[in-house]
Amino acid sequence: MLMPFEFYSDVTCEPSQNFVVNKSFFIKRKPKNKNVSEWIDYFFELKQENDTPHISIIFPAGCSKFIVHKKTVPEISNLHNITWKKLPKQYVYISQKTAHLTKLPKKLHVFGVKFFPWSAFPFIDTSLINPKLSRQPATILFPEEFLKKINTLPFDDWQQKIETFITEKLSEISLPHNYFIIKQFCQNLLKNPDTEMDIPFGKRQFQRLFKQYTFHTLSEFKKLHRFQNVLEKAESVKLLTELAYECQYADQSHFVKDFKSITGLTPKKYFSDPLLCKVSSEYFAMKMKSND
């Protein structure tokens, strides 16, 4: 399976329980600094009314945000080793889209930072990356002492410290010109996959630089982006065959192969299996028709 590479696992704070999780709350909780918003976004973990924690799994590339529901949650020390292949059937995946927030539990449990695919590179100590882990420790991005100081702060102070750190770090480093070419390529690809962009170097060099700066191959990046498009368009496009072409898959077999590499299931199974849809999400519970 394609493993997401995550750069935010321990950078979290626990807000007070008086936070109300609703559409306006999520919209407001964006980086306050506009320059910082090009580099990071925030993600959320929620609790059910009975205080059962949820695990938040976020695909890279600003692609997909998921809440994973489970009655019992592994200890924090074990979360770093979770892979899609190991997730048991009782997990339920719900897209964390603002249109569906009313269907999610209302108690906010934890806030965290995620970096966009092109934005982690300037901050990473690459010597600390463990290629065997899909979920990397926060210390490869933030100094350990910094993490100790901010993890006990109220949310507003925590947010200010994070964004100040990002701003100061960016002012201290000089990024190569090639980095900004890759960054622009990623941004263009996310906005419009069909957009052509002139690259001032050869294909092999481009592939090497892309992986160096995003920690994904270009094919992995595109695969995750297509998957995100499927989740976003699945409500309005009812036929799986039509959905495949709408999301830039070459054909139906390409769609099924890519989808299984990320979720472990065929699209038809993913969107119709009651085990995956039993937690009151119409988005995933709808019965989709297939032409295959």
Secondary structure, 3 states (H helix, E strand, C coil): CCCCCECCCCCEECCCCCCCCCHHHHHHCCCCCCCHHHCEEEEEEEECCCCCECEEEECCCCCCEEEEECCCCCCHHHHCCCCHHHCCCCCEEEECCHHHHHHCCCEEEEEEEEECCCCCHHHCCHHHCCCCCCECCHHHCCCHHHHHHHCCCCHHHHHHHHHHHHHHHHHHCCCCHHHHHHHHHHHHHHHCCCCCCCCCCCHHHHHHHHHHHHCCCHHHHHHHHHHHHHHHHCCCCCEHHHHHHHCCCCCHHHHHHHHHHHHCCCHHHHHHCHHHHCCCCHHHHCCCECCC
